[in-house]
Amino acid sequence: MSPKDDGQRRGTGRPKKTEAERGVNLTTRVPSNLHDRLRLAATASGRSMNAELIWRLQASFKTTAVIAPDRASADTKTTFIADRMKVHAASAYIGLSVSSLNKMRHEGRGPRYLKIGGRIFYRRSDLDLYLAHGVVETTDTRD
């Protein structure tokens, strides 16, 4: 007698994921240029768009919170250093491999960086400036 005949199902495939493993669906709108950058970064890193987005969101929450020295008001002022990225996040942000970014730093090229306690960080503003210097004007974009 087969499992279908006695009303039992055979266990085929993977076990069902729990709700925590499945995650929650999130629908959001993003500007088309941001979508294009995300797609390019996902392709470069070998991740799906969803995996790339989750990776970047998780990296953005790994910033360090600093209590502002001015505590004149009753509530505590907290400033998040969202501008600071570790090497892996910075390399993904500008579309280079970690090894390329490390090599450029050792050769004195590439974007400006911070060295804090022996650790390397990049500021988003410095990475944006570095990317802006790489923009090449074509005859179609000139006024």
N, C-alpha and C positions, 0 to 999 in steps of 0.2 A: 504494500500500500504506500503510495507516495504522500509527502507532507500535505499536498493540496487536498488529497482525498480525506484526510482526517481533520481538516480545518486548521492545521498548524502552518505557519510560514517558515520557510527556510531562512536562515540568517545569511544573506548575501550582501556583499558590499561592506562599506565602513559602518561602524556604529553611529547612531544619530548623535549630533553635537548637542551639548547642553545650551541653554539660552545664553550663558556667559561666553561660551566659545563662539556662538553664532554672531554675537554682537547685536547692535541696534541699527536699523536702517536710518540714515540721515540724508535727507534731500536738501541740497543747497544750490544756490546760483552763484557762479563765479564769472568774472569778466573773461571774454574769449582769449585775451592775451595771457591771462593767468592759467587758463585751461591748457593753452598751447605749451607754456613753460613747464607745467606739471607733466604733460604728456611726454615732452622731450626728456625731462629728468627721469621719468619712469622707464623710458626706453634705454637711456644711458646706464641706469642702475640695474636693469634687468628685472625690475619689479612691475607688477600690474599697477594701473592708475590708483586703484583702491589701496594697495600696499604702500605705494609711494606717499599718498595722502596721509595715511595713518602714521607712517614713519616720520613724516615732517611734523605732524601735529604732536606726536610724542616728543620729538626733539625740541619743539618750541616750549614745552612745559618743563624741560630740564634746566630752565634758567634759575639763577640764584636770586633769592629775595633779599633785599637789603633794607634795613630799617633806617629811614631818613634821620639825620642828626637833629633836625628841627622838630621838637616835640611840644611846641607851644600849644597846639590844640589838644583837646581831650582825646580825640581818636588818633590812633597810631598811623602815621603816614608810611605806606609801603611803596617802594619803588622797585619795579621788576626790571632787571637788566635783560630786556628782550633783544637788545641789539647785539649781544655777545653770543658767538657760536663756537663750538668745538670744531676741530679740524674736519671730522667726518661730515658734519652738517654744512660747514663752509664749502667743502669740495662739491657736495651735492647742489648747493645753492648756485655756484658759478659754473657747474657742469664739467668739472675736472675730476680726475681720480685723486684719491688721497695721496698716492705716491707722487703724482705730478705736482700737487700743491706743496708737498714736503720738499721735493727737489727744488722747486722755484724758490721757496723760502731759504733753503740752504745756500742757494746761488745768489741770494740778494735780489731776486726778481719777484714779481707777483704782487699781490695785494699786501697792504700794511697789516700788521698783526700785533697782538698784545702777548707779553710773556708774564704770567702771574704765577709765582711760586713754582717755576719750572714747567708750567703747563702753557700750551699755546691756545690762544683764542683769536677769533676774527670778529670785527664789528661789522654788522650788516652795512652800515654807511660806507665803510672802507671797501667792502666787496662791490657795492653798487658803483662806487667811484671807479674802481678797477675795471668793471664791466663797461662803464660809460667811455673810458679811454679806448676801448677796443672797437667802438662803433666806427664803421667805415662809411663815409658819405659816397653815394653813387650819383651818377648824373640824374637819375630819376628822383632822388630825394633832395637835391639842391634847389634852392629858390632862384 
